[in-house]
């Protein structure tokens, strides 16, 4: 009795399976050729390729392109609007500058009032 190693048994099993697959494919191919299924499959593949090649000139493709162009225009308009809009940081900065200007104006008004008071006192005392 001959003892075979597990590797030899595995290799033999893989070879048998591969041979079985090759025989099955050959038989199926012969059957497809006899029944015309291979020609039908080839014709369907050719038709699909022609349809794909001509799709960009079809009505659905033109409608899709028009919709994409329309959406692109809308995105451009929105992008331009977003670019010109102030951010919250910018708004806060402007509000801060406005408050600082209002405080500065109040201080200036108080200074003007003091100067007027001094000038009036001098004018009355002379």
Order of alpha helices (4+ residues) and beta strands (2+ residues): alpha-alpha-alpha-alpha
